[in-house]
Amino acid sequence: MKRSISLKAILAAITMSLITGCVERETVVEAPTPPPPQIEVIPVAPNPTYVWIGGNWEWRGGWVWVGGRWGHRPYPGATWVHGHWARHGHARVWISAGWR
């Protein structure tokens, strides 16, 4: 009787370790190509130290337009790069806009 209980416990432990060791494969769904950029009217700069950061599309489960704005460079020589598609291994990934 005790032997069958310990055998069941061992089988249960093995089964649980096999189940928890399974990894579900992640499916990467590519976002569709963003719409063309919207035309923006650039207002006058608040002062000469500001640079214009143009509007761009961001993927947030759907394309959302983020309007342009005036801002400061985070460090000398920084350049604003718009969002774009890039290769990452065998996949294409969306790189969000930002300072580089």
N, C-alpha and C positions, 0 to 999 in steps of 0.2 A: 504494500500500500504506500509506504513512504517513498519507495523507489519510483513509483509511477508519478507521484507528486513532484519529486525533484526532477524527473525527466521532463515533465510538462513545464516546469519552471525554466529549465535549460533551453527547451525548444522556444518558449516564449521570449527569452532573452535574446536568442539568436535571431528570431524573426524581427524583433524590435530593432536590433542593430542593423539588420539589412534594410528595413523600411526607412529608418532615419538616415541611412547612408545614401539613399537615392537623391539625386539632384534633378530638379525639373529644369529643362532647357529653356533659356530665355529667348523669346522671339523678338527680334528688333524690327519695328515697323518704321519705314522711312516716311518722313513727312513729305507731302507734295512740294513742288517748287513754289517759292513765295511769289505773290503777285508783283507786278512792277512797282518800283518806288513811287510814292505819292509826291506830287509837286508841293514844295513848301515855300512860303514867303519868309525870307530871313529878316527878322527885325534888326534894328540898330543894336550894336554891341553895347552892353552896360559900361564897359571901359576897354581900352586897348589891350589889356592883359587877357581878355577872354578869347576863346576860340569857338567856332561854330561846330557843334556835334550834330551832324545830319541825322534825320529820322531814318528808321529802319524797321523791317519786319522781324518779329520774334516769334518763335514757335512755342505756344503755350497750350498744346492740345489742338490748336488751330492757329492760323496766322493772325497776329495782332500788330497793328501799326503803332510804333512808339515814336511820337513826334520829336523833331529836332529841338535842340536847346543850346544855350550858351553855357560854357563851363571852362574850368581851368585845367591845364595839363597837369597830371599828377607828378611829373618829373620833366626836366628839360629834354627836349627831343622826342617826347612821347607822340605817337601818331594814332589817331582814331581809325580803327578798321571796322568796316561794316560787316554784318553777319554774312556768312558764306558757307558753301558746301566744301568739304575737304575729304580726302581719303584717309582712313584709319584702318590699316591692315587691308582686309578684303571688303570693308564696308564704307559707305559714305556717311559722314556725320555732319551735323549742322554746328558750326562754330559761331557762337553769339558775338555780337558786336562788342567792342571794348578797346581800351587803350593797350597799345603794344609798344 
